């Protein structure tokens, strides 16, 4: 067990409906050393009034070339070094596999140097057993240049990886551990999500201001929708009727109507929004606002999907980046890339109830049931 020190922090929720502000104390933990460690991350006892969140969360610690698992009920965290600098991590739809994508880690990762390789060399999709990720990857599968995000199909049979350096998506058979197809996209594809019915992928193309629509059975791009400046990630509403797109350089999210495949609205959020994620009941779209490295943001905007207005803002750690939500819809999990931490928001209480230490530079995050 690694040694840790604990530092008190304050979390704030601004309720835009009545402009009231409430405060909740939480505890922030920091790891000492870069070696694999398991430890207890403590949250405020007041925040866990009732039942703490169940399940576990994984973070992709890109700057430290590691993955972190947080067991939410016990607070035990485990950080494990891997051979890539993972930009994103996702649990397959059937829960069997933990999928991580990134470029090969530079040698200085072993000393906490950070950074990752770029260029034309292929990146990797690494596949882990969700229940035993500490055993190392089941497979390391070459994909395209600078892989950014990954999702699976509804059956957990195929993985879809955006290759930002190639302007493509790799389709990987998770049973054979082979890339079986490549689909062209717009320029610099980054975040992607599968539609609720599993029929389409929406892909954010950062450098040409568009979202590609991929027909999954046909393995082909069937539309490209102009959305605005620097789209980074997309998020479907649970009914599949709308897709929210973070527009990093506009400090807004665009709203796509999937029936017409056109932008019907946009909503102002925080500075340099990155990841977006809907709650399962379709009431809120959560937007993590990272800000810049020089001036990081620490806010999560909660957009009411019915009214398309920001109805609450949560202050988390510096550089809010990744967003995941548990299947109850009560708890949201936010990676803070400049704080090396993960914040837990209780959406029912309207409070940040805990902070957990992660590896260095956490980007993507995914929740899975036990």
Secondary structure, 3 states (H helix, E strand, C coil): CCCEEEEEEEEEEEECCCCEEEEEEEEEEEECCCCCEEEECCCCCCCCCCCCCCCEEEEEEHHHCEEEEEECCCCEEEEEECCEEEEEEEECCCCCEEEEEEEEECHHHHHCCCCECCCCCEEEEEEEEHHHHHHCCCEEEEEEECEEEEEECCCCCEEEEEECCCCEEEEEECCCCEEEEEEECCCCEEEEEECCCCCEEEEEECCCCEEEEEECCCCEEEEEEECCCCEEEEEECCCCCEEEEEEHHHCEEEEEECCCCEEEEEEECCCCEEEEEECCCCCEEEEEEEECCCCEEEEEEEEECCCCEEEEEEECCCCEEEEEECCCCCEEEEEECCCCEEEEEECCCCEEEEEEECCCCEEEEEEECC
